[in-house]
Amino acid sequence: MRSRRSLAVLLAALALAALAFGTAAAFGDLDGDDVTSLDEYRAGTDPLRPDTDEDGLDDGVERDVGTNATSADTDGDSLVDGRETGVGTDPLAADTDGDGLDDAREVNALATDPTVADTDGDGLTDGEEVEAHGTDSLRADTDDDGLADGAEVTGYESSPTTPDTDGDGVADGREARVLGTDPTTDDTDDDRLPDAAEVDVYDTDPTSSDTDGDGLDDGVEAADSGPLARADPLARDVFLELDYMRGHRPNATAISLVVDEYANAPIANPDGSTGISLHVAVDDAVPRERTTSELDSLRLRLSYFDNETRGYHHAIVVRDARVAGDSVAGFATTGHLVAQTSGRDGEPYTTRGQAHVLMHELGHAVGLSNDRYEGIDSYDVPHERYESVMNYNAPWETLGYSTDAPFDDWMYLEANMYGPPALAVNLPVPSSVTTNTTTTNATA
């Protein structure tokens, strides 16, 4: 309830107005703010001042827009109501655009648009940028890495304030938009070769751990020292350690024949070359045993395989290979093979005969099996139909894998070649391209 003094003041003002302008004017709009003196009295505004709270809006305008004509800052956002209407903000809402920042802070301190929640259009509200991420709400890409701040935060989970989140030497934008790599890890394909080295040094695929598809990770092939120093991450390699029983060392020419078959394989490599480099390391001469069963071969492998876990297949040439007690020319599983250099009668195989057995069993070691095609290790499919050394009907001393239907051995290997694990290889990060030796040869 108004005090008697306030009422007395109003009545005195009305009396003066009546003397000066007449009784009708006294009860009309004395200050020209489109509000009658009586209504101003009822609203608590000054009938003699058009802008009671001096906020830049006449009392009548404030009544129309719903603001408080007796308070300069109706919504308490530190912007007077008159300025809010001038800049387009809502004087009834402290945060016009709902971005988490008061209008006054946006206008006076940040220079962001208080009527647009995301001033720079980067997918983050101005409030998120300022309060949560420390990004620049006036720049869509704070760190200039080629990715908008919103994409970094909500899409890639990379840092919007660091151009190279994973520190691999490749900007986040290039990783995400050009290379398809993960900007939050320095080795996207987990091949033990940093993305930057793959792209800028080796030209390998940073999104594929095995660019050339030979079963060996790019990282182990790129090493310029160690047991796989001759490997090439852009051309297929097969490494074979070959141990042999004394008196049954394989013929070096026979090995070379198989090496040549692999070198001439109709398989395209990422570097534009064709073929597979077969590296054969003839290693230990082991004690001679009368017969060698599957279990015996495992024992010998455990005893003499020097390059296990180094990306090598293992071969052992024996006097008399046995499967379920029967004498055979050889047998194999993935990564491991056993072969003979002579027949049951002790008569040595010819050079091509040795090559025939070695290529057949090596085919199993790198992934060719009867599970893949019925003609492998079978007499059911004629050689004329499936022309492969993997076919039991293949003429003795013939070499080569199939290159046509019904089953293309080389095509299968191109997509599914098995490479043994290489866990013990040192992988120094190179500073320049290292030219690995890719010449196919046999070590005798």
C-alpha positions as CSV (number, residue, x, y, z in Angstrom):
1,M,0.0,0.0,0.0
2,R,1.4,3.4,-0.9
3,S,2.4,5.7,1.9
4,R,0.5,8.8,2.7
5,R,3.5,10.8,1.6
6,S,3.6,9.3,-1.8
7,L,-0.1,9.9,-2.2
8,A,0.4,13.5,-1.1
9,V,3.1,14.0,-3.7
10,L,0.9,12.6,-6.4
11,L,-2.0,14.7,-5.4
12,A,0.2,17.8,-5.4
13,A,1.5,17.0,-8.8
14,L,-2.0,16.5,-10.1
15,A,-3.1,19.8,-8.5
16,L,-0.3,21.6,-10.3
17,A,-1.2,19.9,-13.5
18,A,-4.8,20.9,-13.1
19,L,-3.8,24.5,-12.6
20,A,-1.5,24.5,-15.6
21,F,-3.4,22.4,-18.1
22,G,-6.8,21.8,-16.8
23,T,-8.4,19.0,-14.8
24,A,-8.7,16.5,-17.7
25,A,-5.0,16.8,-18.5
26,A,-4.1,16.2,-14.9
27,F,-5.6,12.7,-15.0
28,G,-4.3,12.0,-18.5
29,D,-0.6,11.3,-19.6
30,L,1.5,13.9,-18.1
31,D,4.9,12.6,-19.2
32,G,4.0,11.4,-22.7
33,D,4.8,7.7,-22.1
34,D,1.3,6.6,-23.2
35,V,0.4,5.7,-19.6
36,T,-2.1,7.8,-17.7
37,S,-1.0,9.3,-14.5
38,L,-3.5,7.2,-12.6
39,D,-2.2,4.0,-14.2
40,E,1.3,5.1,-13.5
41,Y,0.4,5.6,-9.9
42,R,-1.1,2.2,-9.8
43,A,1.9,0.6,-11.5
44,G,4.4,2.4,-9.3
45,T,6.0,4.4,-12.1
46,D,6.7,8.1,-12.1
47,P,3.8,10.0,-13.9
48,L,6.2,12.9,-14.5
49,R,9.0,10.8,-16.1
50,P,8.4,8.8,-19.3
51,D,11.2,6.3,-18.4
52,T,10.9,5.7,-14.7
53,D,13.9,3.2,-14.5
54,E,16.0,5.0,-17.1
55,D,16.6,1.8,-19.0
56,G,16.0,3.3,-22.4
57,L,12.4,2.2,-22.7
58,D,9.4,4.4,-22.0
59,D,7.1,3.1,-19.3
60,G,4.4,2.5,-21.9
61,V,6.7,0.4,-24.1
62,E,7.7,-1.6,-21.1
63,R,4.1,-2.2,-20.3
64,D,3.5,-3.5,-23.8
65,V,6.5,-5.8,-23.9
66,G,6.0,-7.1,-20.4
67,T,9.2,-5.8,-18.8
68,N,9.3,-4.2,-15.4
69,A,9.2,-0.4,-15.8
70,T,10.6,0.1,-12.4
71,S,13.7,-2.1,-12.9
72,A,16.3,-1.3,-15.5
73,D,17.3,-4.9,-16.0
74,T,14.1,-7.0,-15.8
75,D,15.8,-10.4,-16.4
76,G,18.9,-9.6,-14.3
77,D,21.4,-10.4,-17.0
78,S,23.3,-7.2,-16.6
79,L,21.9,-5.7,-19.9
80,V,19.4,-3.0,-19.4
81,D,16.1,-3.6,-21.0
82,G,16.5,-0.9,-23.6
83,R,19.8,-2.2,-24.8
84,E,18.4,-5.8,-25.0
85,T,15.7,-4.6,-27.4
86,G,18.4,-2.8,-29.4
87,V,20.6,-5.9,-29.9
88,G,17.7,-8.2,-30.4
89,T,17.8,-10.2,-27.1
90,D,14.9,-11.0,-24.9
91,P,14.7,-8.6,-21.9
92,L,12.6,-11.2,-20.2
93,A,15.2,-14.0,-20.5
94,A,18.8,-13.8,-19.1
95,D,20.0,-16.2,-21.8
96,T,18.1,-15.5,-24.9
97,D,19.5,-18.3,-27.1
98,G,19.7,-20.9,-24.3
99,D,23.4,-21.6,-24.9
100,G,24.4,-21.4,-21.2
101,L,25.8,-17.9,-21.4
102,D,24.0,-14.7,-20.1
103,D,23.3,-12.2,-22.8
104,A,25.4,-9.5,-21.2
105,R,28.5,-11.8,-21.2
106,E,28.0,-12.6,-24.8
107,V,27.6,-9.0,-25.8
108,N,30.1,-7.3,-23.6
109,A,32.9,-9.9,-23.1
110,L,32.7,-12.6,-25.7
111,A,31.4,-10.8,-28.8
112,T,29.3,-13.9,-29.6
113,D,25.7,-13.6,-30.9
114,P,23.4,-13.8,-27.9
115,T,20.5,-14.7,-30.2
116,V,22.2,-17.7,-31.8
117,A,23.3,-20.7,-29.6
118,D,26.2,-21.6,-31.8
119,T,27.7,-18.4,-33.1
120,D,30.4,-20.0,-35.3
121,G,28.2,-22.9,-36.5
122,D,30.7,-25.6,-35.5
123,G,28.2,-27.9,-33.8
124,L,29.0,-26.8,-30.2
125,T,26.9,-24.2,-28.3
126,D,28.8,-21.1,-27.3
127,G,28.4,-22.2,-23.7
128,E,29.9,-25.6,-24.4
129,E,32.9,-24.0,-26.1
130,V,33.6,-21.5,-23.3
131,E,32.7,-23.5,-20.2
132,A,33.6,-27.1,-21.2
133,H,36.1,-27.3,-24.0
134,G,38.1,-24.1,-24.0
135,T,37.5,-23.6,-27.7
136,D,37.0,-20.3,-29.5
137,S,33.2,-19.7,-29.9
138,L,33.9,-17.3,-32.8
139,R,36.0,-19.9,-34.8
140,A,34.6,-23.1,-36.1
141,D,38.0,-24.8,-36.1
142,T,39.9,-23.5,-33.0
143,D,43.1,-25.4,-33.7
144,D,43.0,-25.1,-37.5
145,D,43.5,-28.8,-38.0
146,G,40.8,-29.1,-40.7
147,L,38.1,-30.4,-38.3
148,A,35.3,-28.3,-36.9
149,D,35.3,-28.2,-33.1
150,G,32.0,-30.0,-32.9
151,A,33.2,-32.9,-35.1
152,E,36.3,-33.3,-32.9
153,V,34.3,-33.4,-29.7
154,T,31.2,-35.4,-30.7
155,G,32.5,-37.4,-33.7
156,Y,36.2,-38.2,-33.6
157,E,36.8,-37.6,-29.8
158,S,39.9,-35.7,-30.8
159,S,41.1,-32.6,-29.1
160,P,39.6,-29.4,-30.6
161,T,42.5,-27.3,-29.2
162,T,45.3,-29.5,-30.4
163,P,45.9,-29.9,-34.1
164,D,47.5,-33.3,-33.8
165,T,45.7,-35.1,-31.0
166,D,47.8,-38.3,-31.1
167,G,51.1,-36.6,-31.8
168,D,51.9,-38.8,-34.8
169,G,52.8,-35.9,-37.0
170,V,49.6,-35.9,-39.1
171,A,47.0,-33.3,-38.4
172,D,43.6,-34.5,-37.2
173,G,41.8,-33.2,-40.2
174,R,44.1,-35.0,-42.6
175,E,43.7,-38.2,-40.7
176,A,39.9,-38.1,-40.5
177,R,39.1,-36.6,-43.9
178,V,41.9,-37.7,-46.2
179,L,43.5,-40.8,-44.8
180,G,40.7,-42.4,-42.9
181,T,42.9,-42.9,-39.9
182,D,42.1,-42.4,-36.3
183,P,43.3,-39.0,-35.0
184,T,43.3,-40.3,-31.4
185,T,45.9,-43.1,-31.9
186,D,49.2,-42.9,-33.6
187,D,48.9,-46.4,-35.1
188,T,45.4,-46.8,-36.5
189,D,45.8,-50.3,-37.8
190,D,47.9,-51.5,-34.9
191,D,50.7,-52.8,-37.2
192,R,53.5,-51.3,-35.1
193,L,54.2,-48.6,-37.7
194,P,53.0,-45.1,-36.9
195,D,50.5,-43.6,-39.3
196,A,52.9,-40.8,-40.3
197,A,55.6,-43.3,-41.2
198,E,53.2,-45.3,-43.3
199,V,52.0,-42.3,-45.2
200,D,55.1,-40.2,-45.5
201,V,57.9,-42.8,-45.5
202,Y,56.7,-46.2,-46.6
203,D,53.6,-45.4,-48.7
204,T,51.8,-48.3,-46.9
205,D,48.1,-48.2,-46.0
206,P,47.7,-46.8,-42.5
207,T,44.3,-48.4,-42.2
208,S,45.4,-51.9,-43.1
209,S,47.9,-53.8,-40.9
210,D,49.1,-55.8,-43.9
211,T,49.2,-53.6,-47.0
212,D,50.6,-56.3,-49.3
213,G,48.4,-59.1,-47.9
214,D,51.2,-61.6,-47.2
215,G,50.2,-62.2,-43.6
216,L,53.1,-60.1,-42.2
217,D,52.3,-56.8,-40.5
218,D,53.7,-53.7,-42.2
219,G,55.6,-52.8,-39.1
220,V,57.7,-56.0,-39.1
221,E,58.3,-55.8,-42.8
222,A,59.4,-52.2,-42.6
223,A,62.2,-53.0,-40.0
224,D,65.6,-52.5,-41.6
225,S,67.3,-55.0,-39.3
226,G,66.5,-58.4,-37.8
227,P,65.3,-61.7,-39.3
228,L,62.8,-59.9,-41.7
229,A,65.1,-57.2,-42.9
230,R,64.6,-58.3,-46.5
231,A,60.9,-58.0,-46.3
232,D,59.0,-55.4,-48.3
233,P,55.7,-54.1,-46.9
234,L,54.5,-53.2,-50.5
235,A,55.3,-56.7,-52.0
236,R,54.5,-60.1,-50.8
237,D,57.1,-62.1,-49.0
238,V,57.3,-65.7,-47.6
239,F,60.0,-66.6,-45.2
240,L,60.9,-70.2,-44.6
241,E,63.5,-71.7,-42.3
242,L,64.5,-75.1,-43.6
243,D,66.2,-77.6,-41.3
244,Y,67.2,-81.1,-42.5
245,M,68.4,-84.4,-41.2
246,R,72.0,-85.2,-41.9
247,G,72.3,-86.9,-45.3
248,H,69.1,-85.3,-46.6
249,R,70.0,-81.8,-47.3
250,P,67.7,-80.6,-50.1
251,N,69.1,-79.8,-53.5
252,A,69.7,-76.0,-53.8
253,T,68.4,-76.1,-57.4
254,A,65.2,-77.7,-56.2
255,I,64.7,-74.9,-53.8
256,S,65.4,-72.3,-56.5
257,L,62.8,-73.9,-58.7
258,V,60.1,-73.3,-56.0
259,V,61.5,-69.8,-55.4
260,D,61.1,-69.1,-59.1
261,E,57.5,-70.4,-59.1
262,Y,56.6,-68.0,-56.4
263,A,58.4,-65.1,-58.0
264,N,56.4,-65.7,-61.2
265,A,53.0,-65.9,-59.3
266,P,50.3,-64.0,-61.1
267,I,49.7,-61.8,-58.0
268,A,49.8,-58.0,-58.2
269,N,51.6,-56.2,-55.4
270,P,50.8,-52.6,-54.1
271,D,54.1,-51.3,-55.4
272,G,53.1,-52.4,-59.0
273,S,55.3,-55.5,-59.1
274,T,54.0,-59.0,-59.4
275,G,54.9,-62.3,-57.7
276,I,56.0,-63.4,-54.2
277,S,59.5,-63.2,-52.8
278,L,60.2,-66.6,-51.2
279,H,63.1,-66.3,-48.8
280,V,64.5,-69.8,-47.8
281,A,67.0,-70.0,-45.1
282,V,68.6,-73.5,-45.0
283,D,69.5,-73.8,-41.4
284,D,70.4,-76.7,-39.0
285,A,71.6,-80.1,-39.9
286,V,69.7,-82.2,-37.2
287,P,70.4,-85.8,-36.1
288,R,69.1,-88.3,-38.5
289,E,66.1,-90.4,-37.3
290,R,64.7,-93.6,-38.9
291,T,61.2,-92.3,-39.3
292,T,59.4,-89.0,-38.5
293,S,55.7,-88.9,-37.5
294,E,53.5,-85.9,-36.9
295,L,54.4,-85.9,-33.2
296,D,58.1,-86.3,-34.0
297,S,57.9,-83.3,-36.3
298,L,56.5,-81.2,-33.5
299,R,59.3,-82.3,-31.2
300,L,61.9,-81.4,-33.8
301,R,60.3,-78.1,-34.4
302,L,60.5,-77.2,-30.8
303,S,64.1,-78.2,-30.7
304,Y,65.5,-76.6,-33.9
305,F,63.1,-73.9,-35.1
306,D,65.2,-70.7,-34.6
307,N,62.9,-68.2,-36.1
308,E,59.6,-69.1,-34.3
309,T,57.5,-65.9,-33.6
310,R,59.6,-64.1,-36.2
311,G,57.3,-64.4,-39.2
312,Y,58.9,-67.6,-40.6
313,H,57.3,-70.8,-41.7
314,H,59.3,-73.9,-40.7
315,A,60.3,-76.9,-42.8
316,I,62.2,-80.0,-41.9
317,V,63.5,-82.5,-44.5
318,V,63.6,-86.0,-43.1
319,R,64.6,-89.5,-44.0
320,D,61.1,-91.2,-43.9
321,A,58.0,-89.1,-43.2
322,R,55.1,-91.1,-41.7
323,V,51.4,-90.2,-41.3
324,A,49.4,-92.6,-39.2
325,G,52.3,-95.1,-39.7
326,D,52.2,-94.9,-43.5
327,S,55.3,-93.6,-45.4
328,V,54.5,-90.4,-47.3
329,A,56.5,-87.9,-49.4
330,G,55.6,-85.2,-46.9
331,F,52.9,-83.6,-44.7
332,A,52.1,-80.1,-43.4
333,T,50.0,-77.8,-41.4
334,T,49.8,-74.0,-41.6
335,G,53.2,-72.7,-40.9
336,H,55.0,-76.0,-40.7
337,L,55.9,-78.7,-43.2
338,V,57.8,-82.0,-43.4
339,A,59.3,-83.3,-46.7
340,Q,61.5,-86.1,-48.0
341,T,64.3,-86.0,-50.6
342,S,64.1,-89.7,-51.4
343,G,61.5,-92.5,-51.8
344,R,60.6,-95.5,-49.7
345,D,63.3,-97.5,-51.4
346,G,65.9,-94.9,-50.4
347,E,66.3,-93.8,-54.1
348,P,66.9,-90.0,-54.1
349,Y,64.2,-87.9,-55.8
350,T,65.3,-85.9,-58.8
351,T,65.8,-82.2,-58.5
352,R,62.3,-81.5,-59.9
353,G,60.9,-84.3,-57.7
354,Q,62.2,-82.6,-54.6
355,A,60.8,-79.3,-55.8
356,H,57.4,-81.0,-56.5
357,V,57.2,-82.2,-52.9
358,L,58.5,-78.9,-51.4
359,M,56.0,-76.8,-53.3
360,H,53.1,-79.0,-52.5
361,E,53.8,-79.0,-48.7
362,L,54.7,-75.3,-48.7
363,G,51.2,-74.7,-50.3
364,H,49.7,-76.2,-47.2
365,A,51.9,-74.1,-45.0
366,V,50.8,-70.8,-46.6
367,G,47.1,-71.8,-46.5
368,L,46.0,-74.2,-49.2
369,S,44.0,-77.1,-47.8
370,N,41.3,-79.6,-48.6
371,D,38.9,-77.5,-46.5
372,R,39.3,-74.8,-49.2
373,Y,38.8,-77.0,-52.2
374,E,38.0,-80.7,-52.6
375,G,40.7,-81.2,-55.3
376,I,43.5,-80.4,-52.9
377,D,45.1,-83.6,-51.5
378,S,42.6,-85.6,-53.5
379,Y,42.4,-88.1,-56.4
380,D,38.8,-87.2,-57.1
381,V,39.4,-84.3,-59.4
382,P,41.4,-84.9,-62.6
383,H,44.6,-82.9,-63.2
384,E,43.2,-81.7,-66.5
385,R,40.4,-80.0,-64.5
386,Y,42.5,-78.8,-61.5
387,E,46.0,-78.2,-62.8
388,S,47.9,-77.8,-59.5
389,V,50.8,-79.4,-57.7
390,M,48.3,-79.6,-54.8
391,N,46.3,-82.2,-56.7
392,Y,47.3,-85.8,-56.0
393,N,46.7,-86.5,-59.7
394,A,49.4,-84.0,-60.7
395,P,52.2,-85.8,-62.7
396,W,55.4,-86.3,-60.7
397,E,57.9,-83.5,-61.1
398,T,55.3,-81.0,-62.2
399,L,55.3,-77.6,-60.5
400,G,52.9,-74.7,-60.1
401,Y,49.7,-73.8,-58.5
402,S,46.3,-73.5,-60.3
403,T,45.6,-70.2,-62.0
404,D,42.0,-70.9,-63.2
405,A,38.7,-72.4,-62.2
406,P,37.4,-74.5,-60.6
407,F,39.8,-73.3,-57.9
408,D,42.5,-70.7,-58.5
409,D,45.3,-71.4,-55.9
410,W,47.1,-68.1,-56.5
411,M,43.9,-66.0,-56.3
412,Y,43.1,-67.7,-53.0
413,L,46.5,-67.0,-51.7
414,E,46.4,-63.4,-52.8
415,A,43.4,-62.8,-50.5
416,N,44.2,-65.3,-47.7
417,M,47.9,-66.0,-47.5
418,Y,48.9,-67.2,-44.0
419,G,51.9,-65.5,-42.4
420,P,53.2,-66.8,-39.1
421,P,53.3,-64.3,-36.2
422,A,56.3,-62.1,-35.8
423,L,56.4,-61.1,-32.2
424,A,60.1,-60.7,-31.5
425,V,61.1,-58.1,-34.1
426,N,62.6,-54.8,-33.1
427,L,60.8,-52.0,-34.9
428,P,62.8,-48.7,-34.7
429,V,60.9,-45.8,-36.2
430,P,62.8,-44.8,-39.4
431,S,63.7,-41.3,-40.4
432,S,63.8,-42.1,-44.1
433,V,62.8,-44.8,-46.5
434,T,64.8,-48.0,-46.2
435,T,65.1,-50.0,-49.4
436,N,64.5,-53.6,-48.3
437,T,66.1,-56.5,-50.4
438,T,63.4,-58.2,-52.3
439,T,65.4,-60.3,-54.6
440,T,64.2,-63.9,-54.5
441,N,66.9,-66.3,-53.5
442,A,67.6,-69.5,-51.7
443,T,70.2,-69.7,-49.0
444,A,72.1,-73.0,-49.3
